[in-house]
Amino acid sequence: MCIFEEKEYESYLARGFYPRIYDRKLDAVKWLNDYILNYIERDVRQLQNIGDLHKFENFLRLCAGSAGQLVNFSSFGSELGISYHTAQNWLSVLEASFIVFRLYPYYKNFKKRMIKTPKLYFYDTGLACALLGIKSAKELQHNYIKGGLFENMIIADIMKNRLNRGMNPDLYFWRDSTGNEVDLIIDDAEGPVAVEIKSGRTIDQGFFKNLNYWQAMTTGAKGGVFLVFGGEQSQTRSNATVLPWNNLIKLT
């Protein structure tokens, strides 16, 4: 797991977690923007012959604005004037270079109609912020994307931790056709672990709505139920274990 020295998670959302920024105490904004420029001009040309690099850069920015949302190739295509197939290929380029990853829906043992479209996340939220022109924690305070980036940070941290330990991540999300959703499902051997992720620093009873629905749907399942939030204290409640954003050891 990452070791967090600061109490405000927004600073980590904006700076991200590329080791060089911290090891060399670099200006995160400059380094991330240089990385984007070098990636587009050098790495993309090696991975695939993309003729219009300006459109590809705009595609990257659209992906950043869609962090934590369902992948919509048709929307990307109409925004940029590219085909559905091109949008698929470009996303594959980003996945191959470990810029983004897709989180697929969990569908085991459910008779209800389930959403089959994956969700889009960045391996590093600092890169997503740089693409969106967000330069500081302050700029994130009231930005529409903060909740999605917070969710992105938590899921990416759990994924990277599991990969670093040689584990198959086995991470999914769950959403039915009527809109009930759990942000993260860890497919554990003892049963699926449900994790709801909220950026709020104080706990609201509404945070547990989807977890309560999940528990009603999976009566008898042995997997755990967790709420990860933007506050600082762990709690044990009758319907979930509450974890602060900077201590996710129980989920790894």
C-alpha positions as CSV (number, residue, x, y, z in Angstrom):
1,M,0.0,0.0,0.0
2,C,1.0,3.6,-0.5
3,I,2.4,5.4,2.6
4,F,0.5,8.7,3.0
5,E,2.2,11.5,4.8
6,E,-0.4,14.1,4.3
7,K,-4.0,14.2,5.6
8,E,-5.6,15.8,2.6
9,Y,-6.2,13.3,-0.1
10,E,-6.8,16.0,-2.8
11,S,-3.0,16.6,-2.9
12,Y,-2.4,13.0,-3.8
13,L,-5.2,13.1,-6.4
14,A,-3.5,16.1,-8.1
15,R,0.1,14.9,-7.8
16,G,-0.4,11.2,-8.4
17,F,2.1,8.6,-7.4
18,Y,4.8,8.4,-10.0
19,P,7.9,7.6,-7.8
20,R,10.2,10.1,-9.6
21,I,8.1,13.1,-8.5
22,Y,8.7,12.1,-4.8
23,D,12.2,10.7,-5.0
24,R,13.6,13.8,-6.8
25,K,11.2,16.3,-5.3
26,L,10.1,17.5,-8.7
27,D,7.4,19.9,-9.7
28,A,4.5,17.5,-10.3
29,V,2.6,19.7,-12.7
30,K,5.7,20.2,-15.0
31,W,6.8,16.6,-14.8
32,L,3.3,15.3,-15.6
33,N,2.8,17.6,-18.5
34,D,6.2,16.7,-19.9
35,Y,5.3,13.1,-19.5
36,I,2.1,13.6,-21.5
37,L,4.0,15.4,-24.3
38,N,6.7,12.8,-24.5
39,Y,4.2,9.9,-24.4
40,I,2.2,11.3,-27.3
41,E,5.2,12.2,-29.4
42,R,7.4,9.1,-28.7
43,D,5.6,6.2,-27.2
44,V,2.4,6.4,-29.2
45,R,4.2,6.4,-32.5
46,Q,6.0,3.2,-31.5
47,L,2.8,1.5,-30.4
48,Q,0.6,2.4,-33.3
49,N,0.7,4.7,-36.3
50,I,-1.7,7.4,-35.3
51,G,-1.9,10.1,-37.9
52,D,-3.7,12.8,-36.0
53,L,-1.8,13.2,-32.7
54,H,-3.9,16.3,-31.8
55,K,-7.1,14.2,-31.9
56,F,-5.4,11.5,-29.9
57,E,-4.4,14.0,-27.2
58,N,-8.0,15.2,-27.0
59,F,-9.0,11.5,-26.7
60,L,-6.7,11.2,-23.7
61,R,-8.4,14.3,-22.2
62,L,-11.9,12.8,-22.8
63,C,-10.7,9.6,-21.1
64,A,-9.5,11.6,-18.1
65,G,-12.9,13.3,-17.8
66,S,-14.5,9.9,-17.9
67,A,-12.5,8.4,-15.0
68,G,-14.8,6.2,-12.9
69,Q,-17.5,6.1,-15.6
70,L,-18.8,3.5,-18.1
71,V,-16.7,3.3,-21.3
72,N,-18.7,4.9,-24.1
73,F,-16.9,4.5,-27.5
74,S,-19.8,6.1,-29.4
75,S,-19.6,9.2,-27.3
76,F,-15.8,9.5,-27.8
77,G,-16.3,9.0,-31.5
78,S,-19.0,11.7,-31.9
79,E,-16.9,14.2,-29.8
80,L,-13.8,13.8,-31.9
81,G,-15.1,12.8,-35.3
82,I,-13.6,9.3,-35.2
83,S,-15.1,5.9,-35.7
84,Y,-16.2,3.6,-32.9
85,H,-13.4,1.2,-34.1
86,T,-10.8,3.9,-33.9
87,A,-11.9,4.8,-30.4
88,Q,-11.5,1.1,-29.4
89,N,-8.0,0.9,-30.9
90,W,-6.9,4.1,-29.2
91,L,-8.1,2.9,-25.8
92,S,-6.2,-0.4,-26.4
93,V,-3.1,1.7,-27.0
94,L,-3.6,3.4,-23.6
95,E,-4.1,0.1,-21.9
96,A,-1.0,-1.4,-23.5
97,S,1.1,1.5,-22.2
98,F,-0.4,1.2,-18.7
99,I,-2.1,4.6,-18.8
100,V,-5.6,3.3,-18.2
101,F,-7.4,0.1,-17.4
102,R,-10.9,-1.2,-17.6
103,L,-12.8,-2.5,-14.6
104,Y,-15.3,-5.2,-15.8
105,P,-18.7,-5.9,-14.2
106,Y,-19.2,-8.7,-11.8
107,Y,-22.0,-11.0,-12.8
108,K,-21.6,-14.4,-11.1
109,N,-24.7,-16.0,-9.7
110,F,-27.1,-13.2,-10.5
111,K,-30.4,-13.8,-12.3
112,K,-31.1,-10.0,-12.7
113,R,-30.1,-8.2,-15.8
114,M,-26.6,-6.8,-15.3
115,I,-24.7,-4.0,-16.9
116,K,-22.0,-5.5,-19.2
117,T,-20.1,-2.4,-20.1
118,P,-16.7,-1.9,-18.3
119,K,-15.7,1.3,-16.4
120,L,-12.6,3.3,-17.2
121,Y,-9.8,4.2,-14.7
122,F,-6.3,5.7,-14.8
123,Y,-3.4,3.9,-13.2
124,D,-2.4,7.4,-11.9
125,T,-4.8,10.1,-10.9
126,G,-2.1,12.8,-11.2
127,L,-1.9,12.1,-14.9
128,A,-5.7,12.4,-15.2
129,C,-5.6,15.7,-13.4
130,A,-2.8,17.0,-15.6
131,L,-4.8,16.1,-18.7
132,L,-7.8,18.0,-17.3
133,G,-5.7,21.0,-16.4
134,I,-6.1,20.6,-12.7
135,K,-2.9,21.8,-11.0
136,S,-3.5,21.7,-7.3
137,A,-5.6,20.2,-4.5
138,K,-7.4,23.5,-4.2
139,E,-8.7,23.3,-7.7
140,L,-10.1,19.9,-6.9
141,Q,-12.2,21.0,-4.0
142,H,-15.4,21.7,-5.9
143,N,-14.6,20.0,-9.2
144,Y,-17.2,17.6,-10.6
145,I,-14.5,15.0,-11.2
146,K,-13.3,14.8,-7.5
147,G,-15.5,11.9,-6.5
148,G,-14.6,9.9,-9.6
149,L,-10.9,10.5,-9.1
150,F,-11.1,9.6,-5.5
151,E,-12.8,6.3,-6.5
152,N,-10.1,5.9,-9.1
153,M,-7.3,6.4,-6.6
154,I,-8.7,3.8,-4.2
155,I,-9.3,1.1,-6.9
156,A,-5.9,1.7,-8.6
157,D,-4.1,1.5,-5.2
158,I,-5.7,-1.8,-4.4
159,M,-5.0,-3.1,-7.9
160,K,-1.3,-2.1,-7.8
161,N,-0.8,-3.5,-4.4
162,R,-2.2,-6.9,-5.4
163,L,-0.2,-7.0,-8.6
164,N,3.0,-6.1,-6.7
165,R,2.4,-9.1,-4.5
166,G,2.0,-11.4,-7.5
167,M,-1.7,-11.8,-7.1
168,N,-4.4,-11.7,-9.8
169,P,-6.3,-8.5,-8.9
170,D,-9.8,-10.1,-9.4
171,L,-11.4,-6.7,-9.2
172,Y,-14.8,-5.8,-10.6
173,F,-17.8,-3.5,-10.1
174,W,-21.4,-4.5,-9.8
175,R,-24.4,-2.7,-11.4
176,D,-27.8,-4.0,-12.3
177,S,-30.0,-2.6,-15.1
178,T,-32.0,-0.5,-12.6
179,G,-29.0,1.5,-11.5
180,N,-28.1,-0.2,-8.2
181,E,-24.3,-0.3,-8.0
182,V,-21.3,-1.3,-5.8
183,D,-18.1,0.5,-6.7
184,L,-15.8,-2.4,-6.2
185,I,-16.1,-6.2,-5.9
186,I,-13.1,-8.2,-4.9
187,D,-13.7,-11.8,-6.0
188,D,-12.2,-13.5,-3.0
189,A,-12.1,-17.3,-2.5
190,E,-14.5,-17.1,0.4
191,G,-17.0,-15.0,-1.5
192,P,-17.2,-11.6,-3.1
193,V,-16.1,-8.6,-1.0
194,A,-18.2,-5.5,-1.6
195,V,-16.6,-2.0,-1.3
196,E,-18.4,1.3,-1.6
197,I,-16.1,4.3,-2.1
198,K,-17.2,7.8,-1.0
199,S,-15.0,11.0,-1.1
200,G,-16.9,12.6,1.8
201,R,-15.0,13.2,5.0
202,T,-18.0,12.7,7.2
203,I,-20.2,9.6,7.1
204,D,-23.7,9.9,5.8
205,Q,-26.2,7.1,6.1
206,G,-26.8,7.3,2.4
207,F,-23.3,6.0,1.9
208,F,-24.6,2.5,2.9
209,K,-27.6,2.4,0.6
210,N,-25.9,0.3,-2.2
211,L,-24.1,-1.9,0.3
212,N,-27.4,-2.7,2.1
213,Y,-29.0,-3.6,-1.3
214,W,-26.0,-5.8,-2.1
215,Q,-26.3,-7.6,1.2
216,A,-30.0,-8.2,0.6
217,M,-29.2,-9.6,-2.8
218,T,-26.4,-11.9,-1.5
219,T,-27.9,-13.3,1.7
220,G,-25.6,-16.0,3.0
221,A,-22.5,-14.8,1.2
222,K,-19.3,-15.0,3.3
223,G,-17.5,-12.0,1.7
224,G,-17.0,-8.8,3.6
225,V,-18.7,-5.5,3.2
226,F,-16.7,-2.3,3.4
227,L,-17.1,1.5,3.1
228,V,-14.0,3.5,2.2
229,F,-14.4,7.2,2.8
230,G,-12.4,10.4,2.8
231,G,-12.3,10.7,6.6
232,E,-9.6,9.5,9.1
233,Q,-11.1,6.9,11.4
234,S,-11.9,3.2,11.0
235,Q,-15.3,2.0,12.4
236,T,-17.1,-1.3,12.7
237,R,-20.8,-1.1,12.0
238,S,-23.5,-3.7,11.9
239,N,-23.8,-3.4,8.1
240,A,-20.2,-2.6,7.1
241,T,-16.6,-2.1,8.1
242,V,-15.6,1.6,7.6
243,L,-12.1,2.3,6.4
244,P,-10.3,5.6,6.0
245,W,-8.8,6.3,2.5
246,N,-5.3,6.1,3.8
247,N,-5.5,2.6,5.5
248,L,-6.8,-0.1,3.2
249,I,-4.7,-3.0,4.5
250,K,-7.9,-5.0,5.1
251,L,-8.7,-5.0,1.4
252,T,-5.4,-6.3,0.2
